[in-house]
Amino acid sequence: MVSESNEDEVRVWLVERGYDNRDLIILKYATPSGEHVFQKEVASQALDTVTAARDVAPTNLAAVDEPDLQERYATEVDRMREKHEPDDPV
């Protein structure tokens, strides 16, 4: 569940969900500009509810250097924001 907004945190939105060969689910949440991303890897058996958005510390964000990827993430954030409240399970 997404916490209430905190000045020290940045709201990011789910833009990508993937799997790897180690049975991990990889969740990527991006800032509205698409310029920063937060990545979380979770064992599939330990995965709780995935929400449309979450608030994270700025130090947990990584820069997205590829302009095409930034644009894709920004577009996906817009889509998620139009269709979901931050706490919505997705």
PDB file of N, CA, C and O in Angstrom:
ATOM      1  N   MET A   1       0.842  -1.170   0.000  1.00  0.00           N
ATOM      2  CA  MET A   1       0.000   0.000   0.000  1.00  0.00           C
ATOM      3  C   MET A   1       0.893   1.240   0.000  1.00  0.00           C
ATOM      4  O   MET A   1       1.931   1.276   0.661  1.00  0.00           O
ATOM      5  N   VAL A   2       0.480   2.230  -0.736  1.00  0.00           N
ATOM      6  CA  VAL A   2       1.254   3.463  -0.847  1.00  0.00           C
ATOM      7  C   VAL A   2       0.989   4.324   0.369  1.00  0.00           C
ATOM      8  O   VAL A   2      -0.157   4.541   0.761  1.00  0.00           O
ATOM      9  N   SER A   3       2.062   4.809   0.956  1.00  0.00           N
ATOM     10  CA  SER A   3       1.912   5.684   2.114  1.00  0.00           C
ATOM     11  C   SER A   3       1.485   7.073   1.662  1.00  0.00           C
ATOM     12  O   SER A   3       1.590   7.417   0.485  1.00  0.00           O
ATOM     13  N   GLU A   4       1.011   7.852   2.596  1.00  0.00           N
ATOM     14  CA  GLU A   4       0.674   9.232   2.266  1.00  0.00           C
ATOM     15  C   GLU A   4       1.955   9.956   1.868  1.00  0.00           C
ATOM     16  O   GLU A   4       3.046   9.623   2.333  1.00  0.00           O
ATOM     17  N   SER A   5       1.805  10.936   1.015  1.00  0.00           N
ATOM     18  CA  SER A   5       2.963  11.645   0.493  1.00  0.00           C
ATOM     19  C   SER A   5       3.813  12.236   1.613  1.00  0.00           C
ATOM     20  O   SER A   5       3.298  12.815   2.570  1.00  0.00           O
ATOM     21  N   ASN A   6       5.109  12.078   1.471  1.00  0.00           N
ATOM     22  CA  ASN A   6       6.068  12.583   2.439  1.00  0.00           C
ATOM     23  C   ASN A   6       7.042  13.461   1.670  1.00  0.00           C
ATOM     24  O   ASN A   6       7.452  13.100   0.567  1.00  0.00           O
ATOM     25  N   GLU A   7       7.418  14.595   2.222  1.00  0.00           N
ATOM     26  CA  GLU A   7       8.321  15.514   1.531  1.00  0.00           C
ATOM     27  C   GLU A   7       9.620  14.843   1.115  1.00  0.00           C
ATOM     28  O   GLU A   7      10.222  15.232   0.114  1.00  0.00           O
ATOM     29  N   ASP A   8      10.059  13.851   1.863  1.00  0.00           N
ATOM     30  CA  ASP A   8      11.331  13.204   1.585  1.00  0.00           C
ATOM     31  C   ASP A   8      11.200  12.054   0.590  1.00  0.00           C
ATOM     32  O   ASP A   8      12.184  11.377   0.291  1.00  0.00           O
ATOM     33  N   GLU A   9       9.998  11.831   0.079  1.00  0.00           N
ATOM     34  CA  GLU A   9       9.791  10.714  -0.837  1.00  0.00           C
ATOM     35  C   GLU A   9       9.254  11.203  -2.165  1.00  0.00           C
ATOM     36  O   GLU A   9       8.693  12.294  -2.270  1.00  0.00           O
ATOM     37  N   VAL A  10       9.440  10.369  -3.179  1.00  0.00           N
ATOM     38  CA  VAL A  10       9.016  10.678  -4.531  1.00  0.00           C
ATOM     39  C   VAL A  10       7.991   9.629  -4.942  1.00  0.00           C
ATOM     40  O   VAL A  10       8.205   8.436  -4.728  1.00  0.00           O
ATOM     41  N   ARG A  11       6.885  10.062  -5.526  1.00  0.00           N
ATOM     42  CA  ARG A  11       5.874   9.127  -6.015  1.00  0.00           C
ATOM     43  C   ARG A  11       6.325   8.592  -7.367  1.00  0.00           C
ATOM     44  O   ARG A  11       6.655   9.354  -8.275  1.00  0.00           O
ATOM     45  N   VAL A  12       6.331   7.285  -7.481  1.00  0.00           N
ATOM     46  CA  VAL A  12       6.670   6.608  -8.727  1.00  0.00           C
ATOM     47  C   VAL A  12       5.529   5.663  -9.088  1.00  0.00           C
ATOM     48  O   VAL A  12       4.796   5.201  -8.214  1.00  0.00           O
ATOM     49  N   TRP A  13       5.384   5.383 -10.367  1.00  0.00           N
ATOM     50  CA  TRP A  13       4.273   4.587 -10.887  1.00  0.00           C
ATOM     51  C   TRP A  13       4.797   3.354 -11.596  1.00  0.00           C
ATOM     52  O   TRP A  13       5.843   3.393 -12.245  1.00  0.00           O
ATOM     53  N   LEU A  14       4.060   2.255 -11.466  1.00  0.00           N
ATOM     54  CA  LEU A  14       4.453   0.994 -12.094  1.00  0.00           C
ATOM     55  C   LEU A  14       4.458   1.146 -13.611  1.00  0.00           C
ATOM     56  O   LEU A  14       3.454   1.529 -14.211  1.00  0.00           O
ATOM     57  N   VAL A  15       5.590   0.845 -14.217  1.00  0.00           N
ATOM     58  CA  VAL A  15       5.711   0.956 -15.672  1.00  0.00           C
ATOM     59  C   VAL A  15       6.113  -0.358 -16.338  1.00  0.00           C
ATOM     60  O   VAL A  15       5.979  -0.510 -17.553  1.00  0.00           O
ATOM     61  N   GLU A  16       6.603  -1.300 -15.543  1.00  0.00           N
ATOM     62  CA  GLU A  16       7.071  -2.553 -16.142  1.00  0.00           C
ATOM     63  C   GLU A  16       7.094  -3.647 -15.091  1.00  0.00           C
ATOM     64  O   GLU A  16       7.460  -3.425 -13.937  1.00  0.00           O
ATOM     65  N   ARG A  17       6.688  -4.845 -15.526  1.00  0.00           N
ATOM     66  CA  ARG A  17       6.736  -6.014 -14.651  1.00  0.00           C
ATOM     67  C   ARG A  17       7.339  -7.136 -15.486  1.00  0.00           C
ATOM     68  O   ARG A  17       6.884  -7.404 -16.597  1.00  0.00           O
ATOM     69  N   GLY A  18       8.357  -7.784 -14.951  1.00  0.00           N
ATOM     70  CA  GLY A  18       9.013  -8.855 -15.694  1.00  0.00           C
ATOM     71  C   GLY A  18       9.427  -9.985 -14.779  1.00  0.00           C
ATOM     72  O   GLY A  18       9.253  -9.920 -13.562  1.00  0.00           O
ATOM     73  N   TYR A  19       9.970 -11.011 -15.377  1.00  0.00           N
ATOM     74  CA  TYR A  19      10.402 -12.203 -14.644  1.00  0.00           C
ATOM     75  C   TYR A  19      11.811 -12.549 -15.085  1.00  0.00           C
ATOM     76  O   TYR A  19      12.224 -12.212 -16.194  1.00  0.00           O
ATOM     77  N   ASP A  20      12.544 -13.222 -14.216  1.00  0.00           N
ATOM     78  CA  ASP A  20      13.859 -13.688 -14.629  1.00  0.00           C
ATOM     79  C   ASP A  20      13.960 -15.194 -14.381  1.00  0.00           C
ATOM     80  O   ASP A  20      13.030 -15.817 -13.870  1.00  0.00           O
ATOM     81  N   ASN A  21      15.090 -15.754 -14.747  1.00  0.00           N
ATOM     82  CA  ASN A  21      15.258 -17.207 -14.644  1.00  0.00           C
ATOM     83  C   ASN A  21      15.552 -17.684 -13.219  1.00  0.00           C
ATOM     84  O   ASN A  21      15.748 -18.879 -13.003  1.00  0.00           O
ATOM     85  N   ARG A  22      15.585 -16.777 -12.253  1.00  0.00           N
ATOM     86  CA  ARG A  22      15.792 -17.151 -10.847  1.00  0.00           C
ATOM     87  C   ARG A  22      14.484 -17.118 -10.068  1.00  0.00           C
ATOM     88  O   ARG A  22      14.490 -17.088  -8.838  1.00  0.00           O
ATOM     89  N   ASP A  23      13.355 -17.122 -10.788  1.00  0.00           N
ATOM     90  CA  ASP A  23      12.027 -17.083 -10.180  1.00  0.00           C
ATOM     91  C   ASP A  23      11.798 -15.790  -9.408  1.00  0.00           C
ATOM     92  O   ASP A  23      11.137 -15.782  -8.370  1.00  0.00           O
ATOM     93  N   LEU A  24      12.349 -14.703  -9.925  1.00  0.00           N
ATOM     94  CA  LEU A  24      12.140 -13.382  -9.337  1.00  0.00           C
ATOM     95  C   LEU A  24      11.213 -12.568 -10.234  1.00  0.00           C
ATOM     96  O   LEU A  24      11.275 -12.654 -11.460  1.00  0.00           O
ATOM     97  N   ILE A  25      10.361 -11.785  -9.603  1.00  0.00           N
ATOM     98  CA  ILE A  25       9.534 -10.833 -10.325  1.00  0.00           C
ATOM     99  C   ILE A  25      10.223  -9.481 -10.199  1.00  0.00           C
ATOM    100  O   ILE A  25      10.582  -9.056  -9.101  1.00  0.00           O
ATOM    101  N   ILE A  26      10.403  -8.819 -11.319  1.00  0.00           N
ATOM    102  CA  ILE A  26      11.085  -7.529 -11.350  1.00  0.00           C
ATOM    103  C   ILE A  26      10.039  -6.457 -11.631  1.00  0.00           C
ATOM    104  O   ILE A  26       9.393  -6.454 -12.679  1.00  0.00           O
ATOM    105  N   LEU A  27       9.887  -5.552 -10.677  1.00  0.00           N
ATOM    106  CA  LEU A  27       8.942  -4.449 -10.799  1.00  0.00           C
ATOM    107  C   LEU A  27       9.728  -3.165 -11.009  1.00  0.00           C
ATOM    108  O   LEU A  27      10.689  -2.886 -10.292  1.00  0.00           O
ATOM    109  N   LYS A  28       9.307  -2.383 -12.005  1.00  0.00           N
ATOM    110  CA  LYS A  28       9.942  -1.088 -12.240  1.00  0.00           C
ATOM    111  C   LYS A  28       8.882  -0.008 -12.118  1.00  0.00           C
ATOM    112  O   LYS A  28       7.827  -0.067 -12.750  1.00  0.00           O
ATOM    113  N   TYR A  29       9.190   0.981 -11.286  1.00  0.00           N
ATOM    114  CA  TYR A  29       8.334   2.141 -11.064  1.00  0.00           C
ATOM    115  C   TYR A  29       9.117   3.367 -11.518  1.00  0.00           C
ATOM    116  O   TYR A  29      10.295   3.509 -11.191  1.00  0.00           O
ATOM    117  N   ALA A  30       8.465   4.256 -12.275  1.00  0.00           N
ATOM    118  CA  ALA A  30       9.170   5.430 -12.805  1.00  0.00           C
ATOM    119  C   ALA A  30       8.519   6.722 -12.325  1.00  0.00           C
ATOM    120  O   ALA A  30       7.349   6.759 -11.944  1.00  0.00           O
ATOM    121  N   THR A  31       9.320   7.769 -12.359  1.00  0.00           N
ATOM    122  CA  THR A  31       8.811   9.113 -12.077  1.00  0.00           C
ATOM    123  C   THR A  31       7.978   9.566 -13.282  1.00  0.00           C
ATOM    124  O   THR A  31       8.138   9.020 -14.374  1.00  0.00           O
ATOM    125  N   PRO A  32       7.101  10.545 -13.105  1.00  0.00           N
ATOM    126  CA  PRO A  32       6.265  10.997 -14.229  1.00  0.00           C
ATOM    127  C   PRO A  32       7.066  11.454 -15.453  1.00  0.00           C
ATOM    128  O   PRO A  32       6.587  11.325 -16.580  1.00  0.00           O
ATOM    129  N   SER A  33       8.247  11.972 -15.254  1.00  0.00           N
ATOM    130  CA  SER A  33       9.075  12.404 -16.389  1.00  0.00           C
ATOM    131  C   SER A  33       9.723  11.224 -17.106  1.00  0.00           C
ATOM    132  O   SER A  33      10.181  11.364 -18.240  1.00  0.00           O
ATOM    133  N   GLY A  34       9.765  10.071 -16.456  1.00  0.00           N
ATOM    134  CA  GLY A  34      10.440   8.906 -17.023  1.00  0.00           C
ATOM    135  C   GLY A  34      11.948   8.949 -16.863  1.00  0.00           C
ATOM    136  O   GLY A  34      12.648   8.052 -17.333  1.00  0.00           O
ATOM    137  N   GLU A  35      12.458   9.986 -16.200  1.00  0.00           N
ATOM    138  CA  GLU A  35      13.906  10.160 -16.094  1.00  0.00           C
ATOM    139  C   GLU A  35      14.546   9.351 -14.968  1.00  0.00           C
ATOM    140  O   GLU A  35      15.765   9.183 -14.930  1.00  0.00           O
ATOM    141  N   HIS A  36      13.708   8.847 -14.043  1.00  0.00           N
ATOM    142  CA  HIS A  36      14.233   8.055 -12.929  1.00  0.00           C
ATOM    143  C   HIS A  36      13.362   6.833 -12.712  1.00  0.00           C
ATOM    144  O   HIS A  36      12.154   6.862 -12.946  1.00  0.00           O
ATOM    145  N   VAL A  37      13.991   5.765 -12.262  1.00  0.00           N
ATOM    146  CA  VAL A  37      13.278   4.511 -12.063  1.00  0.00           C
ATOM    147  C   VAL A  37      13.680   3.879 -10.734  1.00  0.00           C
ATOM    148  O   VAL A  37      14.821   3.993 -10.286  1.00  0.00           O
ATOM    149  N   PHE A  38      12.714   3.216 -10.125  1.00  0.00           N
ATOM    150  CA  PHE A  38      12.941   2.429  -8.920  1.00  0.00           C
ATOM    151  C   PHE A  38      12.673   0.988  -9.310  1.00  0.00           C
ATOM    152  O   PHE A  38      11.618   0.680  -9.865  1.00  0.00           O
ATOM    153  N   GLN A  39      13.617   0.101  -9.023  1.00  0.00           N
ATOM    154  CA  GLN A  39      13.459  -1.305  -9.362  1.00  0.00           C
ATOM    155  C   GLN A  39      13.423  -2.144  -8.102  1.00  0.00           C
ATOM    156  O   GLN A  39      14.221  -1.952  -7.185  1.00  0.00           O
ATOM    157  N   LYS A  40      12.482  -3.081  -8.070  1.00  0.00           N
ATOM    158  CA  LYS A  40      12.346  -3.981  -6.939  1.00  0.00           C
ATOM    159  C   LYS A  40      12.272  -5.402  -7.466  1.00  0.00           C
ATOM    160  O   LYS A  40      11.491  -5.700  -8.370  1.00  0.00           O
ATOM    161  N   GLU A  41      13.097  -6.284  -6.891  1.00  0.00           N
ATOM    162  CA  GLU A  41      13.075  -7.696  -7.242  1.00  0.00           C
ATOM    163  C   GLU A  41      12.509  -8.470  -6.061  1.00  0.00           C
ATOM    164  O   GLU A  41      12.957  -8.313  -4.925  1.00  0.00           O
ATOM    165  N   VAL A  42      11.514  -9.311  -6.348  1.00  0.00           N
ATOM    166  CA  VAL A  42      10.829 -10.048  -5.299  1.00  0.00           C
ATOM    167  C   VAL A  42      10.679 -11.502  -5.738  1.00  0.00           C
ATOM    168  O   VAL A  42      10.334 -11.776  -6.887  1.00  0.00           O
ATOM    169  N   ALA A  43      10.937 -12.428  -4.824  1.00  0.00           N
ATOM    170  CA  ALA A  43      10.688 -13.838  -5.117  1.00  0.00           C
ATOM    171  C   ALA A  43       9.199 -13.997  -5.388  1.00  0.00           C
ATOM    172  O   ALA A  43       8.375 -13.427  -4.672  1.00  0.00           O
ATOM    173  N   SER A  44       8.848 -14.762  -6.410  1.00  0.00           N
ATOM    174  CA  SER A  44       7.446 -14.877  -6.799  1.00  0.00           C
ATOM    175  C   SER A  44       6.568 -15.375  -5.656  1.00  0.00           C
ATOM    176  O   SER A  44       5.423 -14.940  -5.532  1.00  0.00           O
ATOM    177  N   GLN A  45       7.074 -16.271  -4.825  1.00  0.00           N
ATOM    178  CA  GLN A  45       6.275 -16.785  -3.710  1.00  0.00           C
ATOM    179  C   GLN A  45       6.146 -15.774  -2.576  1.00  0.00           C
ATOM    180  O   GLN A  45       5.311 -15.966  -1.692  1.00  0.00           O
ATOM    181  N   ALA A  46       6.935 -14.713  -2.569  1.00  0.00           N
ATOM    182  CA  ALA A  46       6.884 -13.703  -1.504  1.00  0.00           C
ATOM    183  C   ALA A  46       6.187 -12.419  -1.950  1.00  0.00           C
ATOM    184  O   ALA A  46       6.106 -11.459  -1.182  1.00  0.00           O
ATOM    185  N   LEU A  47       5.692 -12.396  -3.165  1.00  0.00           N
ATOM    186  CA  LEU A  47       5.095 -11.179  -3.697  1.00  0.00           C
ATOM    187  C   LEU A  47       3.746 -10.895  -3.049  1.00  0.00           C
ATOM    188  O   LEU A  47       2.851 -11.740  -3.046  1.00  0.00           O
ATOM    189  N   ASP A  48       3.618  -9.699  -2.505  1.00  0.00           N
ATOM    190  CA  ASP A  48       2.343  -9.230  -1.961  1.00  0.00           C
ATOM    191  C   ASP A  48       1.606  -8.485  -3.076  1.00  0.00           C
ATOM    192  O   ASP A  48       1.946  -8.616  -4.252  1.00  0.00           O
ATOM    193  N   THR A  49       0.623  -7.725  -2.704  1.00  0.00           N
ATOM    194  CA  THR A  49      -0.126  -6.941  -3.672  1.00  0.00           C
ATOM    195  C   THR A  49       0.780  -5.887  -4.299  1.00  0.00           C
ATOM    196  O   THR A  49       1.516  -5.187  -3.604  1.00  0.00           O
ATOM    197  N   VAL A  50       0.714  -5.789  -5.608  1.00  0.00           N
ATOM    198  CA  VAL A  50       1.454  -4.767  -6.346  1.00  0.00           C
ATOM    199  C   VAL A  50       0.486  -3.613  -6.583  1.00  0.00           C
ATOM    200  O   VAL A  50      -0.600  -3.805  -7.131  1.00  0.00           O
ATOM    201  N   THR A  51       0.883  -2.424  -6.171  1.00  0.00           N
ATOM    202  CA  THR A  51       0.030  -1.253  -6.341  1.00  0.00           C
ATOM    203  C   THR A  51       0.480  -0.416  -7.531  1.00  0.00           C
ATOM    204  O   THR A  51       1.610  -0.533  -8.005  1.00  0.00           O
ATOM    205  N   ALA A  52      -0.427   0.427  -7.999  1.00  0.00           N
ATOM    206  CA  ALA A  52      -0.149   1.256  -9.165  1.00  0.00           C
ATOM    207  C   ALA A  52       1.001   2.226  -8.926  1.00  0.00           C
ATOM    208  O   ALA A  52       1.743   2.557  -9.850  1.00  0.00           O
ATOM    209  N   ALA A  53       1.145   2.676  -7.690  1.00  0.00           N
ATOM    210  CA  ALA A  53       2.209   3.632  -7.368  1.00  0.00           C
ATOM    211  C   ALA A  53       2.741   3.351  -5.977  1.00  0.00           C
ATOM    212  O   ALA A  53       2.140   2.619  -5.191  1.00  0.00           O
ATOM    213  N   ARG A  54       3.864   3.942  -5.701  1.00  0.00           N
ATOM    214  CA  ARG A  54       4.445   3.864  -4.357  1.00  0.00           C
ATOM    215  C   ARG A  54       5.315   5.087  -4.160  1.00  0.00           C
ATOM    216  O   ARG A  54       5.689   5.759  -5.121  1.00  0.00           O
ATOM    217  N   ASP A  55       5.633   5.368  -2.918  1.00  0.00           N
ATOM    218  CA  ASP A  55       6.506   6.486  -2.579  1.00  0.00           C
ATOM    219  C   ASP A  55       7.842   5.917  -2.140  1.00  0.00           C
ATOM    220  O   ASP A  55       7.899   5.021  -1.298  1.00  0.00           O
ATOM    221  N   VAL A  56       8.921   6.443  -2.716  1.00  0.00           N
ATOM    222  CA  VAL A  56      10.258   5.939  -2.408  1.00  0.00           C
ATOM    223  C   VAL A  56      11.201   7.103  -2.122  1.00  0.00           C
ATOM    224  O   VAL A  56      10.971   8.234  -2.549  1.00  0.00           O
ATOM    225  N   ALA A  57      12.251   6.800  -1.401  1.00  0.00           N
ATOM    226  CA  ALA A  57      13.288   7.804  -1.134  1.00  0.00           C
ATOM    227  C   ALA A  57      14.035   8.117  -2.436  1.00  0.00           C
ATOM    228  O   ALA A  57      14.312   7.211  -3.223  1.00  0.00           O
ATOM    229  N   PRO A  58      14.357   9.376  -2.661  1.00  0.00           N
ATOM    230  CA  PRO A  58      15.089   9.749  -3.878  1.00  0.00           C
ATOM    231  C   PRO A  58      16.401   8.979  -4.050  1.00  0.00           C
ATOM    232  O   PRO A  58      16.848   8.756  -5.175  1.00  0.00           O
ATOM    233  N   THR A  59      17.008   8.578  -2.949  1.00  0.00           N
ATOM    234  CA  THR A  59      18.266   7.834  -3.040  1.00  0.00           C
ATOM    235  C   THR A  59      18.073   6.439  -3.624  1.00  0.00           C
ATOM    236  O   THR A  59      19.048   5.792  -4.005  1.00  0.00           O
ATOM    237  N   ASN A  60      16.818   5.962  -3.703  1.00  0.00           N
ATOM    238  CA  ASN A  60      16.537   4.637  -4.272  1.00  0.00           C
ATOM    239  C   ASN A  60      16.221   4.690  -5.763  1.00  0.00           C
ATOM    240  O   ASN A  60      15.898   3.668  -6.369  1.00  0.00           O
ATOM    241  N   LEU A  61      16.314   5.874  -6.348  1.00  0.00           N
ATOM    242  CA  LEU A  61      16.023   6.036  -7.766  1.00  0.00           C
ATOM    243  C   LEU A  61      17.305   5.980  -8.588  1.00  0.00           C
ATOM    244  O   LEU A  61      18.352   6.478  -8.176  1.00  0.00           O
ATOM    245  N   ALA A  62      17.198   5.365  -9.753  1.00  0.00           N
ATOM    246  CA  ALA A  62      18.309   5.319 -10.704  1.00  0.00           C
ATOM    247  C   ALA A  62      17.934   6.159 -11.918  1.00  0.00           C
ATOM    248  O   ALA A  62      16.765   6.230 -12.298  1.00  0.00           O
ATOM    249  N   ALA A  63      18.927   6.789 -12.520  1.00  0.00           N
ATOM    250  CA  ALA A  63      18.695   7.594 -13.716  1.00  0.00           C
ATOM    251  C   ALA A  63      18.423   6.685 -14.906  1.00  0.00           C
ATOM    252  O   ALA A  63      19.014   5.614 -15.039  1.00  0.00           O
ATOM    253  N   VAL A  64      17.512   7.136 -15.770  1.00  0.00           N
ATOM    254  CA  VAL A  64      17.237   6.458 -17.035  1.00  0.00           C
ATOM    255  C   VAL A  64      17.916   7.296 -18.104  1.00  0.00           C
ATOM    256  O   VAL A  64      17.503   8.425 -18.368  1.00  0.00           O
ATOM    257  N   ASP A  65      18.953   6.750 -18.717  1.00  0.00           N
ATOM    258  CA  ASP A  65      19.773   7.522 -19.650  1.00  0.00           C
ATOM    259  C   ASP A  65      19.291   7.493 -21.095  1.00  0.00           C
ATOM    260  O   ASP A  65      19.655   8.366 -21.884  1.00  0.00           O
ATOM    261  N   GLU A  66      18.483   6.511 -21.450  1.00  0.00           N
ATOM    262  CA  GLU A  66      18.038   6.371 -22.830  1.00  0.00           C
ATOM    263  C   GLU A  66      16.766   7.188 -23.073  1.00  0.00           C
ATOM    264  O   GLU A  66      15.746   6.938 -22.431  1.00  0.00           O
ATOM    265  N   PRO A  67      16.813   8.164 -23.993  1.00  0.00           N
ATOM    266  CA  PRO A  67      15.641   9.008 -24.255  1.00  0.00           C
ATOM    267  C   PRO A  67      14.396   8.208 -24.656  1.00  0.00           C
ATOM    268  O   PRO A  67      13.291   8.544 -24.229  1.00  0.00           O
ATOM    269  N   ASP A  68      14.554   7.164 -25.464  1.00  0.00           N
ATOM    270  CA  ASP A  68      13.402   6.358 -25.875  1.00  0.00           C
ATOM    271  C   ASP A  68      12.756   5.669 -24.676  1.00  0.00           C
ATOM    272  O   ASP A  68      11.532   5.577 -24.591  1.00  0.00           O
ATOM    273  N   LEU A  69      13.577   5.191 -23.760  1.00  0.00           N
ATOM    274  CA  LEU A  69      13.067   4.523 -22.572  1.00  0.00           C
ATOM    275  C   LEU A  69      12.393   5.533 -21.641  1.00  0.00           C
ATOM    276  O   LEU A  69      11.358   5.237 -21.045  1.00  0.00           O
ATOM    277  N   GLN A  70      12.981   6.719 -21.518  1.00  0.00           N
ATOM    278  CA  GLN A  70      12.356   7.784 -20.723  1.00  0.00           C
ATOM    279  C   GLN A  70      10.964   8.094 -21.262  1.00  0.00           C
ATOM    280  O   GLN A  70      10.009   8.225 -20.496  1.00  0.00           O
ATOM    281  N   GLU A  71      10.856   8.207 -22.568  1.00  0.00           N
ATOM    282  CA  GLU A  71       9.572   8.514 -23.193  1.00  0.00           C
ATOM    283  C   GLU A  71       8.564   7.388 -22.970  1.00  0.00           C
ATOM    284  O   GLU A  71       7.393   7.648 -22.693  1.00  0.00           O
ATOM    285  N   ARG A  72       9.012   6.145 -23.089  1.00  0.00           N
ATOM    286  CA  ARG A  72       8.131   5.000 -22.872  1.00  0.00           C
ATOM    287  C   ARG A  72       7.636   4.980 -21.425  1.00  0.00           C
ATOM    288  O   ARG A  72       6.452   4.766 -21.169  1.00  0.00           O
ATOM    289  N   TYR A  73       8.557   5.206 -20.480  1.00  0.00           N
ATOM    290  CA  TYR A  73       8.168   5.227 -19.070  1.00  0.00           C
ATOM    291  C   TYR A  73       7.193   6.372 -18.788  1.00  0.00           C
ATOM    292  O   TYR A  73       6.199   6.171 -18.090  1.00  0.00           O
ATOM    293  N   ALA A  74       7.457   7.554 -19.312  1.00  0.00           N
ATOM    294  CA  ALA A  74       6.570   8.705 -19.082  1.00  0.00           C
ATOM    295  C   ALA A  74       5.178   8.428 -19.642  1.00  0.00           C
ATOM    296  O   ALA A  74       4.178   8.780 -19.016  1.00  0.00           O
ATOM    297  N   THR A  75       5.105   7.805 -20.810  1.00  0.00           N
ATOM    298  CA  THR A  75       3.820   7.457 -21.410  1.00  0.00           C
ATOM    299  C   THR A  75       3.078   6.449 -20.547  1.00  0.00           C
ATOM    300  O   THR A  75       1.868   6.565 -20.353  1.00  0.00           O
ATOM    301  N   GLU A  76       3.794   5.466 -20.032  1.00  0.00           N
ATOM    302  CA  GLU A  76       3.166   4.448 -19.185  1.00  0.00           C
ATOM    303  C   GLU A  76       2.711   5.047 -17.852  1.00  0.00           C
ATOM    304  O   GLU A  76       1.657   4.675 -17.336  1.00  0.00           O
ATOM    305  N   VAL A  77       3.495   5.971 -17.291  1.00  0.00           N
ATOM    306  CA  VAL A  77       3.065   6.652 -16.058  1.00  0.00           C
ATOM    307  C   VAL A  77       1.763   7.406 -16.323  1.00  0.00           C
ATOM    308  O   VAL A  77       0.835   7.333 -15.518  1.00  0.00           O
ATOM    309  N   ASP A  78       1.685   8.120 -17.430  1.00  0.00           N
ATOM    310  CA  ASP A  78       0.455   8.840 -17.759  1.00  0.00           C
ATOM    311  C   ASP A  78      -0.731   7.885 -17.841  1.00  0.00           C
ATOM    312  O   ASP A  78      -1.804   8.184 -17.317  1.00  0.00           O
ATOM    313  N   ARG A  79      -0.550   6.750 -18.486  1.00  0.00           N
ATOM    314  CA  ARG A  79      -1.616   5.763 -18.631  1.00  0.00           C
ATOM    315  C   ARG A  79      -2.061   5.236 -17.272  1.00  0.00           C
ATOM    316  O   ARG A  79      -3.256   5.123 -16.997  1.00  0.00           O
ATOM    317  N   MET A  80      -1.080   4.914 -16.421  1.00  0.00           N
ATOM    318  CA  MET A  80      -1.405   4.395 -15.089  1.00  0.00           C
ATOM    319  C   MET A  80      -2.140   5.445 -14.250  1.00  0.00           C
ATOM    320  O   MET A  80      -3.095   5.122 -13.545  1.00  0.00           O
ATOM    321  N   ARG A  81      -1.700   6.681 -14.327  1.00  0.00           N
ATOM    322  CA  ARG A  81      -2.322   7.756 -13.543  1.00  0.00           C
ATOM    323  C   ARG A  81      -3.760   8.008 -13.992  1.00  0.00           C
ATOM    324  O   ARG A  81      -4.613   8.351 -13.174  1.00  0.00           O
ATOM    325  N   GLU A  82      -4.033   7.840 -15.286  1.00  0.00           N
ATOM    326  CA  GLU A  82      -5.381   8.043 -15.797  1.00  0.00           C
ATOM    327  C   GLU A  82      -6.323   6.922 -15.363  1.00  0.00           C
ATOM    328  O   GLU A  82      -7.508   7.162 -15.132  1.00  0.00           O
ATOM    329  N   LYS A  83      -5.808   5.711 -15.252  1.00  0.00           N
ATOM    330  CA  LYS A  83      -6.654   4.546 -14.987  1.00  0.00           C
ATOM    331  C   LYS A  83      -6.704   4.107 -13.525  1.00  0.00           C
ATOM    332  O   LYS A  83      -7.623   3.388 -13.133  1.00  0.00           O
ATOM    333  N   HIS A  84      -5.736   4.525 -12.717  1.00  0.00           N
ATOM    334  CA  HIS A  84      -5.624   3.987 -11.359  1.00  0.00           C
ATOM    335  C   HIS A  84      -5.334   5.050 -10.322  1.00  0.00           C
ATOM    336  O   HIS A  84      -4.676   6.055 -10.592  1.00  0.00           O
ATOM    337  N   GLU A  85      -5.842   4.801  -9.132  1.00  0.00           N
ATOM    338  CA  GLU A  85      -5.423   5.557  -7.952  1.00  0.00           C
ATOM    339  C   GLU A  85      -4.114   4.919  -7.483  1.00  0.00           C
ATOM    340  O   GLU A  85      -3.865   3.754  -7.795  1.00  0.00           O
ATOM    341  N   PRO A  86      -3.271   5.645  -6.744  1.00  0.00           N
ATOM    342  CA  PRO A  86      -1.979   5.086  -6.323  1.00  0.00           C
ATOM    343  C   PRO A  86      -2.076   3.760  -5.568  1.00  0.00           C
ATOM    344  O   PRO A  86      -1.215   2.895  -5.732  1.00  0.00           O
ATOM    345  N   ASP A  87      -3.106   3.589  -4.748  1.00  0.00           N
ATOM    346  CA  ASP A  87      -3.232   2.371  -3.933  1.00  0.00           C
ATOM    347  C   ASP A  87      -3.910   1.215  -4.662  1.00  0.00           C
ATOM    348  O   ASP A  87      -4.034   0.127  -4.100  1.00  0.00           O
ATOM    349  N   ASP A  88      -4.346   1.425  -5.891  1.00  0.00           N
ATOM    350  CA  ASP A  88      -5.034   0.352  -6.622  1.00  0.00           C
ATOM    351  C   ASP A  88      -4.106  -0.836  -6.843  1.00  0.00           C
ATOM    352  O   ASP A  88      -2.956  -0.655  -7.243  1.00  0.00           O
ATOM    353  N   PRO A  89      -4.591  -2.046  -6.587  1.00  0.00           N
ATOM    354  CA  PRO A  89      -3.796  -3.233  -6.935  1.00  0.00           C
ATOM    355  C   PRO A  89      -3.803  -3.406  -8.450  1.00  0.00           C
ATOM    356  O   PRO A  89      -4.836  -3.245  -9.100  1.00  0.00           O
ATOM    357  N   VAL A  90      -2.663  -3.728  -8.990  1.00  0.00           N
ATOM    358  CA  VAL A  90      -2.542  -3.947 -10.441  1.00  0.00           C
ATOM    359  C   VAL A  90      -1.811  -5.243 -10.737  1.00  0.00           C
ATOM    360  O   VAL A  90      -1.617  -5.590 -11.901  1.00  0.00           O
TER     361      VAL A  90
END
